[in-house]
């Protein structure tokens, strides 16, 4: 689960964009869950007796991701989802409206020169010769959520060596010559990150009132899984798409960076993941309205 944050993906992988101005600030122990999708129909329908809704948040300040032959630093990443736990240990993951993972963009080392050059093909070598301009050479990579995460395992977040969830992402490469639609991976062929804790997180818990105020007899509980290094070495990386006019530069980027890249050739590391899980202490006592009450509590904490 600490994994969530980080890899949260990787979140991992390249780095990502920040939350919108509309994202609320929450009081007290609710603070890490500013994007929890408490108003999603699946969360509201959780009765507390058979299905239980929880909020999960994972945050990492730095890291790195290797895609084929290219390694990119990972900036600040924030992973947030809702989870509905079902009988038998299964669960349904619910993404916020803006996607599960949000991350800062990171600069690709070497820029476009590193991604495509040198190259013996005249068209590409001509581009390479123009890249003395710093702005033309600069490439940023941003990791973006596509589709909804699956397979969330809370217990895996408390230990090491077990995948916490599967996070589908793509990486947006931005540069004037690559255009606005250059991606590694896509919604139909995503990079599937399965982060796990490489080191053991520090585990603690705290009770709080519905509005987020600390309260040892409060209706809510927060599990804290802090400081773990998260990693994944299992994911495959598809080739690029949309790079250059009509995708004309896809092959050049793929050739230099070694994409597509099979599982075992890629890795991601997220440093100091801070993962939090918010749950109701006694959801059964609130059946069949536990999901609705969770949403009510969350909204009461908005500043």
N, C-alpha and C positions, 0 to 999 in steps of 0.2 A: 503494500500500500504506500509506503514511503515511495514506493516506486511510482505511484501515481504521479506524484508531483513531478518527479523528475522526469521520468521519461515522459513522466509525465512528461513523458514522453518523451520522451525523448525529448520527450519531449525533449526532446531531445534531440535531436538530431541536428539540426542546423541551428536555428534559434528562431525566435518567433515574434509576434506583434503585441501590443499591450491592450489591456482591457479598455473598453470605451468609456467615455465620460459618464455614460448612463449607469455604469456599474455602481451600486450603492455601497456605502460604508456601513458596516454592521457593528453593533456594540459588543464589547467584552469577548466572551468565548465564541461568539458567532463570527468574529472578524475574518477568519480564513475562508469562510464559505459565501463570499459575496456573489458568486455566480451559481450557487446550488439551484437546480431547476425544481424548486419546491412546488411550483404551480403547474407542472406537467401533469396531465391526466393520470399517468401511471403512478406517479408519486402520491397524488391526492387520493387515488383509489386504494392505496395500501391500508388494510383495515387494522393492522396491529396484532391480529390473532394468527392469521396464516401468512400474510404478506407484511413485511416491515420495511419502511422507507428510511434511508440514512443519507447523509451528505458526506462526500469525500473530497478532500482538497490536498494537493501535493505541490510543493514549491521548491525550486532549485535555483541557486544564484549563478551557477556556472557549470561547465562540462565540455565535452567534445564528442564529435560523431565522425566516424570514418565510413565513407561511401565509395566502394571500389578503391581507387588509388588516391582519393582526396580526403583529407581530414579537415574538418571545419569546427571552430570553437562554438560552443552552445552558450547563449546568453541566458538571461533570466527567463524561466519558464514557469507557467502556472497551469496545473491540471485540476479541473473541477468537474465532478459528475454527481448525479444522484444514483443511488442503487436501491432496487427493490429486492429484498431477500425473500425467497420462496421456500416452502417445505422441501426437505431432501437435500438442502445445500446448494440449490441452483439460485441464480439471480438474474435480474434484468438491469442493464446499465442504461441510464438516461443522460443524454448530453444537454448542456445549456444551449440556448438558441444560437449563440455565436461559436459553438464548437467546444469540445472538451478541453482542448489545449490552446493556450495563448502563449507566445514567446517573443522575445526581442529578436530582431534581425542581427545576424553576425556577418562580418566581413570575410569573404573567402580568401585565404592566403594566396598571393600571387595574382589575384584577380582573373581577368579573361586570359591573360598570358598563361597563367597556370592551368586554365581549363582547356585551352585549345592549341597552344603554341609550344614549340615550333611545329610547323606542318608543311609538307612538301606540295600540297595541292594549291595551285595558284590563287584561287579565290580566297582560301583561308590564310595563306601566307600574306596576301595583300592586306587582310584585316589585321593580322599580327603586326605588320609594319606601321599601322596607324596608332598602336596602343601606347605610344609614348605619352599621350594625354592621360593624366591620372583619372579624370572623370570617366573617360571611355573604358579604361581598364578595370575600374572598381566593380566588383560583383558582391552583392549581398545575398545571403541565404536565409530564408525564413521557413520554419517548420509550421505546417498548417494541418489541422484536423480534417479528415474526410471520413464520412460515415460515423458510426457510433462504436465506441469501445465495447468489447465483449469479455466474458470469462473472468470477471473480477473475483478475486479470492482474498478476503480480509486476513485470514491466517497467514498467507504468504507475506503480507506486509510486516508481520511481526518477527519474521525469521529471515534466513538467508537461503539463496539458491533455488527459490521457487518463483515462477512467473506470477506477478500480481494481477496483470490483466493483459489483454491484447489491444494495442492502440494503433489504429490505421491512420497514417499520415502521408503527406506529400511534402516536397521541399520546393519552395518558390525561389528560383534564381532570377535576380533583377540586375539588369545592365542595359544601357541604351542600345547596344547592338544585338542583344539577345531578345529584346522586346519585353512586353508585359505578361506574356503567357508561357514563359519557359519554366517547366517543372520537371523534377525527378519524382516519378510516381504520379498516380491519379486516383480519382474515386473508384474507377473500375479496376485499377491495378496498383493498389497502395503499398507502401512500405509498412509491414506489420511488426511493430515493436512489442516485445514481450519483456518489459523490464523486471528485474529482480534485484533484491538487496545483495550487494557484494559484502557489505559489512552490517553488523547487527545494529539496529536503531535503538536509541534510548527510549524506553517505554514508560509512559505515565498516563494518568487519567484525572479528570476533574469534573465535578458536577456544577451545573449552573442553572439559573432560572430561565424561563422561556424567553425573556428579553435579552439574555446574554450575561446578566449580572452574576458574578460568582455566588454560589449558594450550595452549601454542603448537603442541603436537603432538596435541591432543585429537581425539576422535572426532566432535565436533560443531562447527558453525559458526553464528554469529549475525550476520545482516545488520542494520545499524542505519540507519534513514532518519529523521532527526531535524529538527524545527523547521519543517516545512512548514505553510503555511496551506492549508487544504483548502476546497473549495467545490463547490456544485452549483446550477445554475439551470434544470435541465431537467425537474424532477419536477412532476407534477400533484398536486393535493390534493383528495381527495373530500370530501363533506359529512360532518357529524357524525352520530353514531348513539347512541342510548341516553341522551340528555340530558334530565333531568327524568322524571317519572312516565310510563312507556310512551312515552318519546321526545317528550313534548309540547313540549319546549323546543328541539328540533333546529332547527326553522325560524328561531327567533329568533336563535340563535347563528350560523347560516349567513348570515342576512341581514346582520347587523352586521359579520361578519368577512369577507364576500365569498367564501364557500365554496358549492359547489365552485369551485376555482381552477385554471385551465388552465396547462399548461406555459409557462414564460416570465414568469409573474407571481409566482413564488416563488423564494426562494434560501436557502441555508444556508452559514454560514462557521464553520470550526473553526480555532482558533488554536493554533499551536505543536504540531502533531501529532507524537507520538513513536511511530514504528512499528518493529516488530522482527519478524524472520523467523528461526526456528530450523530448521536442516537438518542432516542427517548429511553428513559430508565425503565419504564413499565408500559410498553406499548399495548400490551393485552388489556390493561385497565382502561384504555381509551377506545377499544374496539366498539363499533366498526369505523370510528372517525379519526384514527391515529394519524393518517396521512394529512388530513385536513388540519389537524391540530399542529402538526409539525410546520406546515406552511404558515399558520397563524402566528406561531412563535417566531419564525424567521422574520416575518414582516414586522412584528413588534420590536425587533432589534434594529431596524433600519433607522439610521440617524438623520 
